[in-house]
Amino acid sequence: MTKLKLILRSTVANLYFYPAMMLGFVIAIIVGLFSRKKMVYIWDNHLHPLIFKPMLKLCGIEIEVRGEEYIKPGYIFASKHESAFETYAYTGIIKNSVFVLKKELTYIPLFGWGQALYGMIPIDRGAGAKAMKGMLKEAKKRTKDGRNIIIFPEGTRCKHLQVKGYKSGIVFLAEGLDMPIVPVALNSDLCWSKASFIRRPGKVIFEFMEPMRVSDYKNKK
């Protein structure tokens, strides 16, 4: 694909995706003011597919999911984080899921408000132990409601194959919820890079790996 064609294709995809996403947030927020349960259902089953699937076609991006047998309730999904792409894609891959995210993100008009009403778990990184306890308290509420927890253990986006170190939050959460962790590898940076306008066609692979318990890992040390 020529550079010009790639730019034009990316432009069309972005011009569709972001306005559609904003409109979707408006609808979801209105519903969420009255019922979170209805908001989640409408977003997951109607708004998200309507917004996300056409965007994939416009970008020429295909999603492949490996290890689907590990996508089930009762696990914490610890995912690599290379791009904003997976934050959109996970809604269609792990049903009824919520993220642990920076509290500041919930302040963003429309996007952040929608995240808060949807039930995402905000964490104040500057609050230390208090933030960890708050995260666990909210996570327990979400799991009780049947939501699946997704956390990005590195706490930030990384380039493909780059590792920035894992935060202690994943261990604290796994022990507090007494749940196994399912590691998830991906390669979204190759198609949808951080802070890049370009959307490269290709295959984004989500690979779910065998569950592990923190206690088992500690026993091996």
Buried (B, 14 or more C-beta within 10 A) or exposed (E): EEEEEBEEBBBEBBEBBEEBBBBBBEBBBEBBEEEBEEBBEBBBEEBBEEBBEBBBEBBBBEBEBEBEEBBEEEBBBBBBBBBBBBBBBBBBBBBBBBBBBBBEBBEEEBBBBBBBBBBBBBBBEEEEEEBBEBBBEBBBEBBEEEBBBBBBBBBEBBEBEEEEEEBEBBBBBBBBBEBBBBBBBBBBBBBBBBEEEBBBBBEBBBBBBEBBBBEEEEEEE
